[in-house]
């Protein structure tokens, strides 16, 4: 009976370690993916916020904040659209026609 208990404890310990490693890997992968996506968004918004003032002049803090809240896909669309902007009103119109998307 003692030997069975030791074997059982060994099995439990291995199962716990494997479960812990798997959970850690999944958490690490999720955190890495989330950080990667956030980095893409921040990089895209940084470039757009550098380009827009050169094109349209200084932007209000409100417009800057709205741009920073866009999803990566929206930032890509804005990067293409800004080539057609000639006034800040064009940017405002674009932002109004592209409402913020809910984060997953």
C-alpha positions as CSV (number, residue, x, y, z in Angstrom):
1,X,0.0,0.0,0.0
2,X,2.9,2.4,0.8
3,X,4.5,1.7,-2.6
4,X,1.1,2.4,-4.3
5,X,0.9,5.7,-2.4
6,X,4.4,6.7,-3.5
7,X,3.6,5.7,-7.2
8,X,0.3,7.7,-7.0
9,X,2.1,10.7,-5.5
10,X,4.7,10.5,-8.3
11,X,2.0,10.4,-10.9
12,X,0.2,13.3,-9.3
13,X,3.4,15.3,-9.2
14,X,4.2,14.6,-12.9
15,X,0.7,15.5,-13.9
16,X,0.9,18.7,-11.9
17,X,4.2,19.7,-13.5
18,X,3.0,18.9,-17.0
19,X,-0.2,20.9,-16.4
20,X,1.8,23.8,-14.9
21,X,4.2,23.8,-17.9
22,X,1.3,23.7,-20.4
23,X,-0.6,26.5,-18.6
24,X,2.6,28.5,-18.4
25,X,3.3,28.1,-22.1
26,X,-0.3,29.0,-23.1
27,X,-0.1,32.1,-20.8
28,X,3.3,33.1,-22.2
29,X,2.0,32.7,-25.8
30,X,-1.1,34.7,-25.1
31,X,0.9,37.5,-23.4
32,X,3.5,37.5,-26.3
33,X,0.7,37.7,-28.9
34,X,-1.0,40.5,-27.0
35,X,2.2,42.4,-26.6
36,X,3.0,41.9,-30.3
37,X,-0.4,43.2,-31.4
38,X,-0.1,46.2,-29.0
39,X,3.4,46.9,-30.5
40,X,2.0,46.9,-34.0
41,X,-0.8,49.3,-33.1
42,X,1.6,51.6,-31.2
43,X,4.0,51.6,-34.1
44,X,1.3,52.3,-36.7
45,X,-0.2,55.1,-34.6
46,X,3.3,56.6,-34.0
47,X,4.0,56.8,-37.7
48,X,0.5,58.2,-38.5
49,X,0.8,60.8,-35.8
50,X,4.2,61.9,-37.2
51,X,2.8,62.2,-40.8
52,X,-0.5,63.9,-40.2
53,X,1.0,67.1,-38.7
54,X,3.3,67.5,-41.7
55,X,0.3,67.1,-44.0
56,X,-2.4,69.0,-42.1
57,X,-0.7,71.0,-39.4
58,X,-0.9,70.5,-35.7
59,X,-3.6,68.1,-34.4
60,X,-5.7,68.6,-31.3
61,X,-5.1,66.2,-28.4
62,X,-8.6,64.9,-29.0
63,X,-7.8,63.9,-32.5
64,X,-4.5,62.3,-31.4
65,X,-6.3,60.3,-28.7
66,X,-8.9,59.1,-31.2
67,X,-6.2,57.9,-33.6
68,X,-4.4,56.1,-30.8
69,X,-7.6,54.2,-30.0
70,X,-8.0,52.7,-33.5
71,X,-7.5,49.1,-34.2
72,X,-4.5,48.0,-36.2
73,X,-6.7,47.4,-39.3
74,X,-8.2,50.8,-38.9
75,X,-4.7,52.4,-38.6
76,X,-3.7,50.6,-41.8
77,X,-6.8,52.0,-43.5
78,X,-6.1,55.5,-42.1
79,X,-2.5,55.3,-43.4
80,X,-3.8,54.8,-46.9
81,X,-6.6,57.4,-46.6
82,X,-4.4,60.1,-45.3
83,X,-2.7,60.4,-48.7
84,X,-6.0,61.9,-49.9
85,X,-6.4,64.3,-47.0
86,X,-6.0,68.0,-47.6
87,X,-7.5,69.5,-44.4
88,X,-8.1,68.4,-40.8
89,X,-11.8,68.2,-41.7
90,X,-10.9,65.3,-44.0
91,X,-9.4,63.5,-41.0
92,X,-12.4,64.2,-38.8
93,X,-14.8,62.9,-41.5
94,X,-12.7,59.8,-41.9
95,X,-12.7,59.2,-38.1
96,X,-16.5,59.7,-37.9
97,X,-17.1,57.2,-40.7
98,X,-14.8,54.6,-39.0
99,X,-16.0,54.3,-35.4
100,X,-13.8,52.6,-32.8
101,X,-14.0,48.8,-33.0
102,X,-14.5,46.8,-29.8
103,X,-11.4,45.0,-28.6
104,X,-11.6,41.2,-28.4
